[in-house]
Amino acid sequence: MKFLALALAVLAMILSSCGEPAKFNATDITGADWGKDFALIDHNGKPRRLADFKGKAVVLFFGYTQCPDVCPTTLAAMRDTMRLLGADAARVQVLFATLDPSRDTPHLLAQYVPWFDPSFLGLWGDEQTIAATARDFKVYYAKQPGAEPGSYSIDHTAASYVFDPQGRLRLTIRHGEAPERIAADLRQLLAGK
């Protein structure tokens, strides 16, 4: 009887330590009922869905190539994050979905996005597909007229969305987060937390 009580006590301790929730630097949105998938074309012309990256953590960011600040700094931070991850970087896919499909052609995305890291993929869709995808991910974006006729910039949500290797939306990373903190979160997701 003492052995059974001891065995149950040890089992309870093991289970309680396993059940401790992960603590992330980013905002934990595990269980969100939105942002479940996308159907876009990568900069190589290949149709892409979230399931194509099963087994990898996926970081998805919405932006545009002519963005003067948020987009290039986000992609640079992700480049630095990948370097910090070392060998684990092979288990992470960074995706940049354009909010400006009329200017950001797949050809332009193929030049811009891999410049930050050759493994990064640019994603494109027509105006309607991009609008529907942005809506599904609760991404705000709006064109703002520029100083020259026909020129414009785009105000947009600056967060990145992170999926775990099972394809579940888990985190939003705020713009300006340090690569070390992003890498720590990705390591937790890659470890199954």
C-alpha positions as CSV (number, residue, x, y, z in Angstrom):
1,M,0.0,0.0,0.0
2,K,2.9,2.4,0.8
3,F,4.4,1.6,-2.6
4,L,1.1,2.5,-4.4
5,A,0.8,5.8,-2.4
6,L,4.4,6.7,-3.3
7,A,3.9,5.8,-6.9
8,L,0.8,7.9,-7.1
9,A,2.6,10.9,-5.5
10,V,5.5,10.6,-8.0
11,L,3.1,10.4,-10.9
12,A,1.2,13.5,-9.6
13,M,4.5,15.4,-9.4
14,I,5.5,14.4,-12.9
15,L,2.1,15.3,-14.4
16,S,2.0,18.7,-12.6
17,S,5.4,19.7,-14.0
18,C,4.4,18.6,-17.5
19,G,1.2,20.6,-17.4
20,E,2.9,23.9,-16.7
21,P,2.1,26.3,-19.5
22,A,4.9,27.7,-21.6
23,K,5.8,31.3,-21.0
24,F,6.4,33.2,-24.2
25,N,7.9,36.6,-24.8
26,A,5.3,37.2,-27.6
27,T,1.6,37.3,-27.0
28,D,0.1,33.8,-26.6
29,I,-3.0,33.4,-28.7
30,T,-3.2,29.6,-28.6
31,G,-6.8,28.6,-29.4
32,A,-7.6,31.6,-31.6
33,D,-10.4,30.7,-34.0
34,W,-9.1,32.8,-36.8
35,G,-6.0,32.8,-39.0
36,K,-6.2,29.1,-39.7
37,D,-4.9,28.9,-43.2
38,F,-4.1,30.8,-46.4
39,A,-4.0,30.0,-50.1
40,L,-1.4,32.2,-51.8
41,I,1.3,31.9,-54.4
42,D,5.0,32.0,-53.4
43,H,7.5,34.1,-55.2
44,N,8.6,31.1,-57.3
45,G,5.0,30.7,-58.6
46,K,4.1,27.7,-56.4
47,P,0.7,27.6,-54.7
48,R,1.1,27.6,-50.9
49,R,-1.0,26.7,-47.9
50,L,-0.1,26.4,-44.3
51,A,0.0,22.6,-44.6
52,D,3.0,22.8,-46.9
53,F,5.1,23.7,-43.9
54,K,3.9,21.0,-41.5
55,G,6.7,20.1,-39.1
56,K,8.1,23.6,-39.1
57,A,7.3,26.6,-37.0
58,V,6.0,29.3,-39.4
59,V,6.3,33.1,-39.0
60,L,3.9,35.0,-41.2
61,F,4.2,38.8,-41.7
62,F,2.0,41.0,-43.9
63,G,3.6,44.0,-45.5
64,Y,4.8,45.5,-48.8
65,T,8.2,46.0,-50.4
66,Q,8.0,49.8,-50.6
67,C,7.4,50.0,-46.9
68,P,10.0,52.5,-45.5
69,D,10.5,51.1,-42.0
70,V,8.3,48.4,-40.4
71,C,8.6,45.7,-43.1
72,P,12.4,45.9,-43.7
73,T,13.1,46.0,-39.9
74,T,10.8,43.0,-39.3
75,L,12.5,41.0,-42.0
76,A,15.9,42.0,-40.7
77,A,14.9,40.9,-37.2
78,M,13.8,37.6,-38.6
79,R,17.1,37.2,-40.4
80,D,18.9,37.8,-37.1
81,T,16.6,35.4,-35.4
82,M,17.4,32.7,-37.9
83,R,21.1,33.2,-37.3
84,L,20.6,32.8,-33.5
85,L,18.6,29.6,-34.0
86,G,21.6,27.9,-35.7
87,A,20.7,24.4,-36.9
88,D,17.1,24.9,-35.6
89,A,16.6,27.6,-38.3
90,A,16.0,24.7,-40.8
91,R,12.8,24.0,-38.9
92,V,11.4,27.5,-39.2
93,Q,9.8,29.1,-42.3
94,V,9.4,32.8,-42.6
95,L,6.7,34.0,-44.9
96,F,6.1,37.6,-46.1
97,A,2.6,38.1,-47.6
98,T,2.2,41.3,-49.6
99,L,-0.6,43.7,-49.0
100,D,0.3,45.5,-52.3
101,P,-0.2,42.9,-55.0
102,S,-0.4,45.5,-57.8
103,R,3.1,46.7,-57.2
104,D,4.6,43.6,-55.4
105,T,4.7,41.2,-58.3
106,P,6.0,37.7,-57.7
107,H,9.1,38.7,-59.6
108,L,9.7,41.7,-57.3
109,L,9.0,39.6,-54.2
110,A,11.6,37.0,-55.5
111,Q,14.2,39.8,-55.5
112,Y,13.2,41.5,-52.2
113,V,12.3,38.8,-49.7
114,P,15.3,36.4,-50.2
115,W,17.7,39.3,-49.9
116,F,17.1,39.1,-46.2
117,D,17.5,35.4,-46.0
118,P,17.5,32.9,-48.9
119,S,15.0,30.6,-47.1
120,F,12.3,33.3,-46.7
121,L,9.4,33.2,-49.1
122,G,7.3,36.0,-50.4
123,L,3.6,35.3,-50.9
124,W,1.3,36.9,-53.4
125,G,-2.4,36.8,-54.4
126,D,-4.8,39.0,-56.3
127,E,-6.4,42.0,-54.6
128,Q,-9.5,39.9,-53.5
129,T,-7.4,37.0,-52.2
130,I,-5.1,39.3,-50.3
131,A,-8.1,41.2,-48.8
132,A,-9.8,37.9,-47.7
133,T,-6.5,36.6,-46.2
134,A,-5.8,39.8,-44.4
135,R,-9.4,39.8,-43.0
136,D,-9.0,36.2,-41.8
137,F,-5.8,37.2,-39.9
138,K,-7.4,40.4,-38.6
139,V,-4.8,42.4,-40.4
140,Y,-5.6,46.1,-40.9
141,Y,-4.3,47.8,-44.0
142,A,-5.2,51.0,-45.9
143,K,-3.6,52.9,-48.8
144,Q,-2.6,56.4,-47.9
145,P,-2.1,58.9,-50.8
146,G,1.5,60.1,-51.4
147,A,2.8,63.5,-52.4
148,E,3.0,62.6,-56.1
149,P,-0.1,61.7,-58.2
150,G,-0.6,57.9,-58.2
151,S,1.9,57.3,-55.3
152,Y,0.8,55.8,-52.0
153,S,2.0,54.1,-48.9
154,I,0.1,51.5,-46.9
155,D,-0.7,51.7,-43.2
156,H,-0.8,48.2,-41.9
157,T,-0.8,45.9,-38.8
158,A,2.9,45.4,-37.8
159,A,2.6,42.1,-35.9
160,S,3.9,38.7,-37.1
161,Y,1.9,35.5,-36.6
162,V,3.6,32.3,-35.4
163,F,2.4,28.8,-36.0
164,D,3.7,25.8,-34.2
165,P,5.0,22.7,-36.2
166,Q,1.5,21.2,-36.0
167,G,0.1,24.2,-37.9
168,R,-1.7,25.8,-35.0
169,L,-1.7,29.6,-34.6
170,R,0.1,30.2,-31.3
171,L,1.7,33.7,-31.0
172,T,1.7,37.2,-32.3
173,I,5.1,39.0,-32.2
174,R,4.9,42.7,-31.8
175,H,7.0,44.9,-34.1
176,G,10.4,45.7,-32.6
177,E,10.8,42.5,-30.6
178,A,14.4,41.5,-30.0
179,P,15.6,38.6,-32.1
180,E,16.9,36.9,-29.0
181,R,13.4,36.9,-27.5
182,I,11.8,35.7,-30.8
183,A,14.4,32.9,-31.0
184,A,13.6,31.8,-27.4
185,D,9.9,31.5,-28.3
186,L,10.6,29.6,-31.5
187,R,12.8,27.2,-29.6
188,Q,9.9,26.5,-27.2
189,L,7.5,25.8,-30.0
190,L,10.0,23.5,-31.8
191,A,10.4,21.6,-28.5
192,G,6.7,21.0,-28.5
193,K,5.6,23.5,-25.9
